[in-house]
Amino acid sequence: MDFNDTPEDAVYRAKASAWLAANAGEYRNPPAIPYSREEFVRRSRAWQKAKHAAGYTGITWPMAMGGQGLSPMHSIVFSQEQSRYHVPTSLFDIGLGMCLPTVFTHGQPDVVARYVAPALAGDEVWCQLFSEPAAGSDLAGIRTKAVKDGDDWVIDGQKVWTTNAHLSDYGIIVTRTDPSAPKHKGLTMFIVDMHGPGVEARPLKQMSGGSDFNEVFFTGVRVSDSHRLGAVGDGWKVALTTLMHERLAVGGKPSHAPGYATLMALAATIDTDTGPAMAQRDVRQRIAASYIADEGIKLTQMRALSALAKGQVPGPEQSISKVVVAKTMQDMAAFAMDLNEAGGFVTTGADPDLARLQGSYMASAGLRIAGGTDEILRNIIAERVLGLPGDLRPDKDLPFNASVAA
């Protein structure tokens, strides 16, 4: 494991750092007041356009696709430097991190040419339409159907937990096109216009007060066959491309997520019945456990970076990291609120460190689901890494309509 930049990476880091210092100065600190939805969208688009003009979008994408044609390490270096600033990037993370790589891997050339450039330039926002009320972790159990009608497909059904669907222009949607095939075989993926007739996104109110997730309804939505991604019935294979990129995107610790240092700073300000919190052995032990977990995550991710630097494909690091990251964030935040007793859930005038940990507590539950639940990822690690026997899946080879009826 090598913690040092190569000479080439060091030059790129210095260049990126200088550009960010000159262009992201207003984002050195988080906003004193959270942005309104309109302001968030405006700032997100402006920041994406600025990066695009400077050549910092699509860093690893082929130049023919409008990217920079550079290595994964270049992308990681820029992300590391960008994480020093509180820039608004989440609006485009799903589209550029998951959806568009799927589009240019499986889409027809004219479709790729139409959609990739506007997304990179910040003109169009994308979402990922996978989960359903009856199919969350078991993605192959989806029931949203697409029926062929001439040169079009007609989509009917419902998706849920779709991030930023209400702000998106387009989405990639996995549908069931052959209910008589086994559940993994009868799926097909399409590009869908989120502003088209028959599409309705309904934001879901979250306990944080935000509405990032949505349930989305499709009623007689027509999609041209030219907007199909991959072959008919190959939707599971196409979805795996998206999921691979999703695991990479959500496997690391989120930018600006609080760590053990935030917990230490908060504990230093709290007095208990027996003295300062930091003087208590059990408090120090819990903070030490958070430190160990943080360092373990960092070192595990460095293994993946080392593999990328050598031109290799990372191993199971991302699945392992994600299982640990989400649980560590949740445990750390819960402990911080316990330390504050009844004041742990007070948000008005809360200490900035406590406010960050409160946000982390509410976000961590979703992180343990997004990109694969803890249980799914543990199964992946057990079966594909440790070589343990797989779970029994009696419906694997049954026609989907027969297994649903059963």
HUTACOR-V611236 format. One record per backbone hydrogen bond with DSSP energy under -1.0 kcal/mol. CO is the residue of the C=O (numbers start at 1). NH is the residue of the N-H. If there is no record, write none. Layout:
BEGIN
co=CO nh=NH
co=CO nh=NH
END
This chain:
BEGIN
co=6 nh=10
co=7 nh=11
co=8 nh=12
co=9 nh=13
co=10 nh=14
co=11 nh=15
co=12 nh=16
co=13 nh=17
co=14 nh=18
co=15 nh=19
co=16 nh=20
co=17 nh=21
co=18 nh=22
co=19 nh=23
co=20 nh=24
co=24 nh=27
co=25 nh=28
co=27 nh=86
co=36 nh=40
co=37 nh=41
co=38 nh=42
co=39 nh=43
co=40 nh=44
co=41 nh=45
co=42 nh=46
co=43 nh=47
co=44 nh=48
co=45 nh=49
co=46 nh=50
co=47 nh=51
co=48 nh=52
co=49 nh=53
co=50 nh=54
co=51 nh=56
co=52 nh=55
co=58 nh=68
co=59 nh=70
co=61 nh=69
co=62 nh=65
co=62 nh=67
co=63 nh=66
co=71 nh=75
co=72 nh=76
co=73 nh=77
co=74 nh=78
co=75 nh=79
co=76 nh=80
co=77 nh=81
co=78 nh=82
co=79 nh=83
co=81 nh=84
co=82 nh=85
co=85 nh=87
co=87 nh=89
co=89 nh=92
co=92 nh=96
co=93 nh=97
co=94 nh=98
co=94 nh=99
co=95 nh=100
co=99 nh=103
co=100 nh=104
co=102 nh=106
co=103 nh=107
co=106 nh=230
co=108 nh=112
co=109 nh=113
co=110 nh=114
co=111 nh=115
co=112 nh=116
co=115 nh=119
co=116 nh=120
co=117 nh=121
co=118 nh=123
co=118 nh=124
co=119 nh=122
co=125 nh=169
co=125 nh=170
co=127 nh=172
co=129 nh=174
co=131 nh=160
co=132 nh=135
co=135 nh=132
co=137 nh=139
co=138 nh=141
co=139 nh=142
co=144 nh=176
co=145 nh=156
co=147 nh=154
co=149 nh=152
co=151 nh=225
co=152 nh=149
co=153 nh=223
co=154 nh=147
co=155 nh=221
co=156 nh=145
co=157 nh=218
co=159 nh=216
co=162 nh=165
co=164 nh=167
co=169 nh=194
co=170 nh=127
co=171 nh=192
co=172 nh=129
co=173 nh=190
co=175 nh=188
co=176 nh=146
co=178 nh=181
co=179 nh=401
co=181 nh=400
co=182 nh=185
co=182 nh=186
co=186 nh=177
co=186 nh=178
co=187 nh=235
co=188 nh=175
co=189 nh=229
co=190 nh=173
co=192 nh=171
co=193 nh=196
co=196 nh=199
co=198 nh=219
co=200 nh=217
co=202 nh=215
co=206 nh=209
co=210 nh=206
co=212 nh=164
co=213 nh=204
co=214 nh=162
co=215 nh=202
co=216 nh=159
co=217 nh=200
co=218 nh=157
co=221 nh=155
co=223 nh=153
co=224 nh=227
co=225 nh=228
co=227 nh=191
co=231 nh=234
co=234 nh=238
co=235 nh=239
co=236 nh=240
co=238 nh=242
co=239 nh=243
co=240 nh=244
co=241 nh=245
co=242 nh=246
co=243 nh=247
co=244 nh=248
co=245 nh=249
co=246 nh=250
co=247 nh=251
co=254 nh=257
co=259 nh=263
co=260 nh=264
co=261 nh=265
co=262 nh=266
co=263 nh=267
co=264 nh=268
co=266 nh=269
co=267 nh=270
co=270 nh=277
co=272 nh=275
co=275 nh=272
co=276 nh=279
co=277 nh=280
co=280 nh=284
co=281 nh=285
co=282 nh=286
co=283 nh=287
co=284 nh=288
co=285 nh=289
co=286 nh=290
co=287 nh=291
co=288 nh=292
co=289 nh=293
co=290 nh=294
co=291 nh=295
co=292 nh=296
co=293 nh=297
co=294 nh=298
co=295 nh=299
co=296 nh=300
co=297 nh=301
co=298 nh=302
co=299 nh=303
co=300 nh=304
co=301 nh=305
co=302 nh=306
co=303 nh=307
co=304 nh=308
co=305 nh=309
co=306 nh=310
co=307 nh=312
co=308 nh=311
co=316 nh=320
co=317 nh=321
co=318 nh=322
co=319 nh=323
co=320 nh=324
co=321 nh=325
co=322 nh=326
co=323 nh=327
co=324 nh=328
co=325 nh=329
co=326 nh=330
co=327 nh=331
co=328 nh=332
co=329 nh=333
co=330 nh=334
co=331 nh=335
co=332 nh=336
co=333 nh=337
co=334 nh=338
co=335 nh=339
co=336 nh=340
co=338 nh=341
co=340 nh=343
co=341 nh=344
co=343 nh=346
co=347 nh=350
co=351 nh=355
co=352 nh=356
co=353 nh=357
co=354 nh=358
co=355 nh=359
co=356 nh=360
co=357 nh=361
co=358 nh=362
co=359 nh=363
co=360 nh=364
co=363 nh=367
co=364 nh=368
co=366 nh=369
co=366 nh=370
co=368 nh=374
co=369 nh=372
co=373 nh=377
co=374 nh=378
co=375 nh=379
co=376 nh=380
co=377 nh=381
co=378 nh=382
co=379 nh=383
co=380 nh=384
co=381 nh=385
co=381 nh=386
co=382 nh=388
co=393 nh=396
co=399 nh=403
co=400 nh=404
co=401 nh=405
co=402 nh=406
END
